[in-house]
Amino acid sequence: MNSHLEPDRELRDDLTQQVVAYLASWYDGASNSEAWGVDLDPDTLRELRRPPTEEGRDLESILSDLTVAGKDGIYHLSGGHMSYIPNAGLYTAALAEFLAAALNRYTGVAGAVPGFTAIEHGVIDWMTSLFDLGSEASGVLLSGGSMANLTGIVTARFSQLGDGFSAGVMYATPHTHHSVAKAARIAGFRDDQIVSMDTDADLRMDIGKLQERIASDRNAGRNPFLIIASAGTTDTGTVDPLDQLADVAAESDIWFHVDAAYGGFFQLTTRGKDVLHGIERADTIALDPHKGLSIPFGAGALLARHETQLLAAHHGRGGYLTDDDTYMGLRDIASLGPELSRPFRGLPVWLPLQLHGVAPFREALDSSLDLAEHAYNRLGTIEGIDARWAPDLSVVAFMFDDDEVGRSAWEAVNTDRTVHISPTIIEDRFVLRFAILNRRSTVEHVDYAIDIIEKTLVG
Ligand SMILES: Cc1ncc(COP(=O)(O)O)c(C=O)c1O
């Protein structure tokens, strides 16, 4: 046995303690730390890429490399992080990831570890019941929203079109996350098979135009098969008219996929559930526990109304596996998605939910909604700002009378480093946004950034 690769109990404890102590330096005061760091120089980046030596080195020097490596970029632990779609992370979920990796059991097939498989199916059951998807529903935990959208599109393609899908057409909007177009390409569709539908003034998919387009595509011999709605766009947090889109999908016999990667977990709140009304009629839903639940990156989910449809698109068997893909009533997770070997993704979602209960997650999401309302109300009073989109959820997007002033305001906020925000472009206009989903963000953080924006406008 190679003793280097097999630390004894004492050494294991020592290494673990070093890691725990190291993390304290990141966690203590994280809420009010700067939101992003200073760029590393090219020499340091080169140094960090150096290969391992034959002999290795001590953990202390490796951790000090990690400190250097983590100095630049966005600090996700900071309450000032409100750019892109933030994820504050969750220490208890990180402990669960450690447990999952340390136990290293195999969750691809149920028979390899039925108890762990049951835990992971329990997480999916909790999610499908959150969306009232019914008793036939199922799902799979994946690495994130991009994989969830891909898995949803492949399932829709297989169920609606079978093997011949060259005439298939799917409908999205210019504000649909780019992972959808990427997924469609990976799934074998040409760019012209994705129709980017017009949106109304509130940036929601236009129902009337969608109905017209479906009819004209059918007349032209094309095969409309999939509507992709957003339950919270990345740009503005806008929720498409889900219930009406579900009507169109039902009357036209079209698959209804909802990308709820950002907005889905607002379903836990009363206000969110109201806004997301109609999502319960989806055929598939893409969700990101690594957004709405703050689970560390690498936690996405695809939910499906009918497990049989997920299975039809993804099952696969080899002689080295048993013929049956269930064990004691538990479906092999590998039969529900693209991966065979996979991490035990259920644990970092299951452990924090079991430990803390659901209530603190709901409260955190409710606080994000409150904070977004505060930001929107204050921005609406500022001359030179056009806060035309009331937030559906917790992204507050706004324009400036002059785009160049907007760019200066953005630069001023980020240069200060207390808060980090990121813009987008909508119809060729510069749009700044507060993406509020970080439970460490406070009114003070939001007001601090708005004060800077206001000063830029005045001066
Ligand atoms: C609406 C939406 N869909 C999909 C994705 C892609 O998710 P991921 O980055 O987890 O792959 C994102 C990411 O921000 C998103 O906001």
Ligand as a Chemical Component Dictionary entry (heavy atoms), coordinates in Angstrom:
data_LIG
# 
_chem_comp.id                   LIG 
_chem_comp.type                 NON-POLYMER 
_chem_comp.pdbx_formal_charge   0 
_chem_comp.three_letter_code    LIG 
# 
loop_
_chem_comp_atom.comp_id 
_chem_comp_atom.atom_id 
_chem_comp_atom.alt_atom_id 
_chem_comp_atom.type_symbol 
_chem_comp_atom.charge 
_chem_comp_atom.model_Cartn_x 
_chem_comp_atom.model_Cartn_y 
_chem_comp_atom.model_Cartn_z 
_chem_comp_atom.pdbx_ordinal 
LIG C1 C1 C 0 -32.269 31.538 -16.735 1  
LIG C2 C2 C 0 -31.020 30.706 -16.777 2  
LIG N1 N1 N 0 -31.020 29.544 -17.446 3  
LIG C3 C3 C 0 -29.927 28.775 -17.535 4  
LIG C4 C4 C 0 -28.749 29.153 -16.935 5  
LIG C5 C5 C 0 -27.534 28.287 -17.068 6  
LIG O1 O1 O 0 -27.306 27.669 -15.836 7  
LIG P1 P1 P 0 -25.869 27.094 -15.414 8  
LIG O2 O2 O 0 -24.948 28.267 -15.377 9  
LIG O3 O3 O 0 -26.158 26.494 -14.089 10 
LIG O4 O4 O 0 -25.457 26.101 -16.428 11 
LIG C6 C6 C 0 -28.694 30.367 -16.237 12 
LIG C7 C7 C 0 -27.440 30.816 -15.595 13 
LIG O5 O5 O 0 -27.336 31.887 -15.066 14 
LIG C8 C8 C 0 -29.863 31.152 -16.147 15 
LIG O6 O6 O 0 -29.879 32.321 -15.481 16 
# 
loop_
_chem_comp_bond.comp_id 
_chem_comp_bond.atom_id_1 
_chem_comp_bond.atom_id_2 
_chem_comp_bond.value_order 
_chem_comp_bond.pdbx_ordinal 
LIG C1 C2 SING 1  
LIG C2 N1 SING 2  
LIG C2 C8 DOUB 3  
LIG N1 C3 DOUB 4  
LIG C3 C4 SING 5  
LIG C4 C5 SING 6  
LIG C4 C6 DOUB 7  
LIG C5 O1 SING 8  
LIG O1 P1 SING 9  
LIG P1 O2 DOUB 10 
LIG P1 O3 SING 11 
LIG P1 O4 SING 12 
LIG C6 C7 SING 13 
LIG C6 C8 SING 14 
LIG C7 O5 DOUB 15 
LIG C8 O6 SING 16 
# 
